[in-house]
Amino acid sequence: MKKTILFGAALAALTTACHLGENSAHDTSSLDSTALAAITEAAYKNYVLQLSSDEFMGRKPFTKGDTLTVNYIEKQFKELGLSPGNGDSYFQEVPLVEISSKPVNPVLTFQGAKGTLSINNLDDYVIGSRRLQEQIQIDQSDLVFVGFGIVAPEYNWNDYAGLDVKGKTVVAMVSDPGRYDKTLFKADTMTYYGRWKYKYEEAARQGAKGILLIHEKGAASYDWNVVRSGWSGPQLELITENDGADFAAFEGWISNSTASKLFALAGLPKDIQEQAKKPGFKAVPMPVTTSFAIKNTFRKSKSNNVIAKIEGSKRPDETIIYTAHWDHLGIGEAVNGDSIYNGAIDNASGVAALFEVAKAFKAAKVKPERTIVFMAVTSEEEGLLGSAYYAQHPIFPLQKTVANINMDAFSPLGATKDVSVVGIGQTELEDYVQKSAAKFGRTMAGERNPTSGGFYRSDHFNFVKAGVPGLFMGSGSELIEQDSTIIRKRVAALSGRYHTVADQVDENWDFGGILADVKLFFDIGYTLSLEKTFPNFKAKSEFKELGDKRLAK
């Protein structure tokens, strides 16, 4: 729910893409062979096996697995000869709160002129609050259907125009208008306005008491069971100065079938959601109210980002930050006797890549002129919280941060001729991807499902929101020639592992493609480390203005 997994996208593509021959000729003259030789399969595999072992208990923040994981990462950073990244410490404390939020009555009832509608928690709706209040009481709150719930002046779109929703409950659709009309927004490439998190933020800015998002599988890019499982247990949040008072009092989702019943109760047209997809739509007050109570329990604690660095030889104040999130889902409901969510692909693979990239930089013949930072961030699975905290409390000034290179979920399916960049057209970093990929005889492609909003779903995005270009990249979909029988077997064995107890290393893993991707990640950062330029956002990116402001300071 939090992000698009590049590996998952690759699985869908690779079932029909088992056909390529040898790599084309390529120029390796500008590659540092000594540095690349430091990246080895044996060491990489061992890191992944260690981090995804049962010993680390699924690496969930606020558990023993948290302490074991961050201490292990610190130990590896030290053994690699990396300097502490936060003064004399390798840790940046991230203050978090764990919130268990449950409706007092699991049956939520709406009252309308035509009668009532009662729906069941988890089956039909999920609801919670990020305010640190023990009790949230909602009395006779009026509902308003606000279409997409978007205010985007640059696209001439305002679903809240002329509307006062203070104290009311807004009902909104996921995604953005471009999904349905390619002449609007960025066509089928989702903008941040389409993300559920933005819609919660905008509802709060508008003064709404609460917001209910309408789940629709195609637009959300995941099933209702993902919503259900994601909301059935405690949630982590960053601790704010006002204990979450800036959030809406409650946030939640309703199923699409529930939305249809709710619109019928309100006497709205059956095609009201279709109307909302067109320019000029006006929000519709619904003659429906609801009342309910939420009980919150919470505990405050701290997790850690683990940070190390290699100081630049000429411009040490300029930084290139590599990130990978260390956390996963911990221990949960047992499946066939296994209850540990080991998170090998997601994201022991990325943390192991941090170590290998660091080894390459240490071995480089020409040392990086800019400082290289290696950051294993916490609580990505809970909503990109560790990277969000860092972006709000940067150790290295953001004005001097050249780029963020984010490594999240490598594909064990094998080497690919292409490489996939999530968010094509967003940053000038893709130009560096293209140049580095060519050195290895590879090509660059965009993600296969741009409507899923993958650009907004991993840790690089918190740097992007701060005006720093971020790169989210993974394997492509064109496998280098192999036996199609082997590939189909591997695809069948590895599919469906995302966020399950099956995300472990086994005989189906092919590390060749992972190592090729790790080397590419290194070369991109290494190239940047020898330059004086600062990449920015592309002209049509919604974050271009932020980038311009950062570079102007």
N, C-alpha and C positions, 0 to 999 in steps of 0.2 A: 504493500500500500504506500510505503514511503518513497519508493523509487522504482525505476525500470531497470531490470537486470539485463545487461548487455548479453550475458551468457544465455538467458532465456530467449532473447530475440534471435540469437544465433541458432539455437536449437530448431526453431521454426523454419529458418531459412535453409539450414544445412540438410534437411531431409530431402531436398531436391537439388542440392548444389555440390555434388560429389564428382567433379569433372575436370579439374584443371591439371595442366601439365607442369613442366618445370618453370621456375621463376625466369622472367626475362632478364637480360643482361642489365647490370646496374653498377653504379659508381660507388665503390667502397673506399676511394682514396681519401675521403674526408672523415672516415670513421676511425676511432681510436681502438685498434684491435686489442691492445693491452687491457684497456678498460673493459671492453666487451668480454674478454676472456675471464674476467673476474666473476662474471655471472654464470653460475654453474647449476646444473640440474640437481646434483646430489645435495648441495647446501639448501637450495630453494625447497626441495621436497621435504627435507628434514624440518625446516621451519614450519611448513604447512602442517606436517604431521604432528609436531609438538603443539602448536596453537589450537589445532582442532581435535586434540586428544580428549578423552573423558576427564583427564586430570584437571582441565581448565573449566569444566562444568558449564560449557556453553557460553562463557565469557559475558555474562549479563552484569551490567552495572548494579552496584549496591549489594553484590553477593561476594562470597569468597573467590569466585571465579574472576571478579574484577581485580582484586588484589594480586592474585596469582599472575594474571595476564600483564598488568602494567609493570610488575616487577620483572617478569620475563623480558619484556620489551626493553626496559631500562638496561638489563644485563647484556642483551645483544648489542645495544647501542654502544655500551662501554667497551665490549670486546672488539667491536669494529673500529674502535679508536675515534669515535665521534665525540665532540664536545657537548656539554650540557646546553640545552636550548633556552633555558629560562634562568639566566644568571648562573649560579653554581648548581642548579637543579635541573633534572630531566623532566620534572613534572610541572604541569599547570593545573591547579585545582579548579574543578568545575562544580560550583554549588548547584545542586539539583533537589527537586522535591518529588517524591513518589506519591501520586494521588490515586486513591481508590474511590471511584465515583459511581454511585448506584442510585437508581430511582427508588424511592421509598415504596412505591407501588409499581410492580413490573408492568401493569396494564395502564397504558396512557390513553386517555379519552379526550376526544374533540367534541365540542357541542356546536351545533348549527341549527338554523331554522328548520331544516328538514330532518332533524334527529341527531343521533350521536354516532361516533365511530370509535371503537375501542381496538387498540393494537397492542401486541405483545413485545416486551423487551427482547432483544437479540433476534427474534424471528422477523419482526416487522420494523423495528427501529433500534437505534443505539443512541445513548445520550450521556453527557457528562459535563463537568465544569472544571475549568482551569483556575477558578478563583479559590483561594485558600480560605474558604468558609466552610464550617462544619455542616451547615444546612443552607440549601438554595431553595427558596419558596417562590413559585410562580403562580400568581392568581389571575385568572380570567385574562390571559394575554391574547390580544387580537392577532390574527395571522394575516400576512401580506405575501402574495406571490410576486417575487421581484425578478422573474426570468433568470438570467445568468448571475444576477447580483454583481454586476460589473460597472465600474466607473472608469472609463478609458477615454479621456478627451482627445488623445492623439488618433484614436480610431472613430471619433465622433459617436461614442456610445456611452450612455448613462442610464442604467436601469433604476437609479434612485432619483432621477430628475423630478423636482417638484414634490417629493415625497418626504413625509415625516414618519419615521419608523421608531422613534424613541419609545421605549417601553413595550414594543411589539415583537412578535416572532416572525422572522422572514423565512420564506421557503424559496430555495434557489436550486437551479440546475447546475450540474458539473460541466466542465469543458468551456469552450468559448464559441462565438458565432462562426468562426472560420471552419470549424469541423463540418458545418452544414452548408456553408456558402463560401466557396473559395475566393469570392471577391471581397470577403470581409477579413479583418485582422490579418493573420499570416497564413490564411488558407488552412490546409490540414496540418500545419505545424503549430502545436498548441503554444500560446503565450502564457506568461505567468498568471494572467487574468483567469485562465481556465483551471488553475489548481485549487483544490479544496481549501488549502491553507489561506490563499489570498481571500477567498470568499468569507472565511471566518474573520479575517482581519478587517475587511471592508464593512461587514455587518457591525462590528464593534465600533468602527469609526463613525458609522451612521447613527449610533446610539441604540441599536436594536437590543432588546432584552436577550434574544437568543436567535439561533439559526438552525434550520433543518435542511440538509442537502438531500436532493433526490438522487438515489443511486440508479445508474443505468450502466450495465456491464460494458457496452461498447465505448461509451464516453469515459467511464472511469478507468477502463482497461484491466479490471479485475472483478471477480464474482462477489456476490453479497457475503459469502462465507469469509472472505478476506476482511471485509468491514467488521463482521461479527467477531472474528477471532482477535482482531486488532483492538477491539473495544471491550472485550470480556474480562480483562484483567487490569491491574494497576498501570498507570501511565506515568512517565517521567516528564518533567518540565524544568526549565531553568527557573531559578528563584528570582523574582523581580522585586524591586524596591517596594512596590505597593501590593505585593502578594496577589498579583493577577487581576487587580481591579480594572485594568484597561481591556481585559477580555470581555466578550459577551458573557452574561451570567450562565448561559448554557450553550452547548454546541452538540450537534448530532447529525444523524443520517436517517432517512426513511427509505424503504424499498420503493421501487418504481410502481409496483402494484398498489402499495399503500398510498402513494401520491395520487394515483388515479381515483381511488376511493375518496380521498380527502377533497379533491377537486369536485367530485360529484356531490359530496355533502355540501360544498360551498356554492353549488349551482353554476360552476364555471364550465365553459365549453369543453368538450372532450379533446379538442385540438389546441388547448391553451398553451401547451408546451411548444407546439409547432409555431404558434403565433409569436411566442417569445424569441424565436430564433431569427426573426426578421427585423430589419432596421425600423425604428419608429415605435417599437413596442412600448407600451406604458404599463407600469406595475399595477397589479390588480388587488385591492383590498378584498379579503375573503371574510364573509360573514360567519366566521368560525372562531371560537376561542378554546383555550386549553388551560388547565391548571394541573400542577404536579409539584412534587418535592424531590430534591436530590440530597442524599446524604454523602458527605465527603469525609474520608479519613486520609491523613497525610503524614509523612515523615520526611524531614529534611536531612540530607547527607551530602557527601561530596564524592565525585569520581575524578578521574584525571585524564587530561591529554598528556601524552608522552612525547617529548620534543628533544631533538638533537640537531647538531649543525656541523657543517664543514665551512670554516670561515674563508671568504673570498680573498684572493691574493692581491687584487687591485682595488676593488670597489666593495668592501665588506659590508657597507651599510645598505647595499642593494641585495634583495633576497629573492630566491626562487623557492617556493614551498611545495614539497611533495606531501600529499596526505593519503592516508588509508584509515578507515575506521576499524578499531580492534574489537568492537562489541558484537555480540549476537544475542540470541533469545534465551539462553540459559537452560534451565530444566523445566519441562512442561509435562503435558499429558503423555503417558506412555503409549507408544505405537509398536506393537509386536515386541513388547518388553523393553523397548529403548525409550528413554525419556530425555536424553541429552541432545540438544540442538547444537551440534558441533560447529557448524558454520565454516566448513572448509573452503568452499568457493566464496562464500559471503561471510567474513572477508579475511579469513586467514591467508588466502591467496594474495590479497593486497598488502597486508602487513609484511609478509615474506618478501614481496617485491620491494618494499622500502629498504629492507636489509641488503638485497642484491644490488639495487641502484646505488646505495651508499658504498658498497664494495667497489663498484665501477668508478665512482667519483674518486675514491681513495687511490685507485690504481692508475688513474688517468695520467698520461705523460705530461700534458699541460694542465696545471691545476685550474679549477674554476676561478674566474676573476670576481664573480659575485658569490655571496654566501648561499650555500645550499642548506635548506632546512628540511628535516624529516620529521613529520608529525603524525603519530598514531592517535586518532581522535576518538573520544568516547561518545556513546549514546547516539550514533547515527540512526540506529533502528527505531529510536524513540522520537525521531523528528529532526535529525541533523543537529543535535543540541551541542555536542562538543565543539563542532566547527562554528556554530552560531556564537557560542561564548567567546571563542578565540577572536572572531571578527569584531565582537563588541569590546574585547579587551586584548588587543593585539600586543604581542611581545616585540615584534618587529614592525616598525611604522608601515601602515598600508600605503602611504605615498611612495615608499621606496620598495614596495613589494612588486616585483616584476610580473609574476604569474603564480597561479596555483595549478599544480598538476595532480589530479586526483586519480587514485587507483582503487577501483571497487569492482570486485568479482571478475576474475579471469576465467576464460573458458578452457576446460580441459579436453576439448574435442579434437585438438590438433591444429597445425599451422594453417593459416589462411593467407591467400595472396593479397587480400584487401584488409583494411583496418577501418573500424566504424567510429565516427565521431558523433557524439550526441550533441545536437544543437548546431548543426551546420548553419553558417551565416551569422553566428553570434559574435565570435571573437577572432582576432587576427592570429590566435594560437593555431588555428587550423591550417594557416599557411606554413607554419613550422612543421606540423604533422605531415603535410604533403611533401615537403622537402626532405624530411628525415625518412619517411616511408620510401621515397624513391631511391635512397641510398641502399635500402635493403631489397629493392625490386618489388616493392608493394605499392598499392594504390590506396587512395582514401575514398571512403563512402560515408553517407549519412546513415542514421539509424533507420531501421525498416518500418518503425511505427511512430512517426513524429507526433501523432495525435495524442500519444500517451503522456506527453510533457516530461520526458525523461531528463531534459536539461535542468529541471527544477527539483530533482529527486535525489541528489547525492551531495556530498559535502562541499564540492566546488562552488555550489550555488550560494553559499553564505559569503564567499569571497566576491562572487559576482555582484551580490546585493550591496557590497561595500565598494564597488567600482573597480575591483581587481579582476582581470580576465581569468577565467577558470576553464580547465580542460577536463572533459569526461570522455574517455576513449576506451575501446575494447576491440576484441577480435572481430573480423568481418564475417562474411557468410560464404566466401568462395574458398573451399578447402583445396589445398594443394593435392595433386593426384595421390589417391590411395585406393585400396580395395573397397568398393562400394558396400560389400557385405560387412566388412569391419566397421565402416562408418555407421551404417544403419544400426548395427548392434550397439555401438557406443552411444548413439543418439537415444535409442530406446532405453538404455541403462541409466543415462544421466538425466533424462527429462523428468520434470516433476520434483526436483530436489529442493527448489527454492523454499526456504523457511520451513523445512521439515527435518526430522531426525536422520534422514538419508543423506544429508549434505556432509559427506565424509570422503576421504581419499580411499580409492580402491583400485583394482586392476583395470578399470575402464578409463582411468585418467591417462591422457597423452600430454606430457609436459613440454613437448616441442613447441607448440604454438604459444604457450605461456611464456617460455623463455624468449621467444622471438618478440613478443609484445613488451616484455620487461626491457629488452635491449632498445626497443624503439622509444619507450618512455625515457630511458636514460639519455639517448641521443638528443631528444627534443630539449630536455632541460640543460644538457651540456652545451648545446648550440646557443641557447639563451644566456648561459653563464659567461660566454666569451664576448657577448655583444654589449653595446651601450644603449641600445634602443629599448623602449618600453612598449610592448604590444598594447593595443587598445581594443575596443569593441568595434564591430563592423558598423557601417553607417546606418543600416536598418535595424540594428539591435535596439530593444527597448531600454537597454542599459548604457547606451552610448553616452548619454548626458552625464551619467554617474562617472563613467570613465574619464570623460573630458574634465570634469570638476576635480577629480582626484589628481590627474596629471598637471592641472593648472596650479595646484597648491605649491 
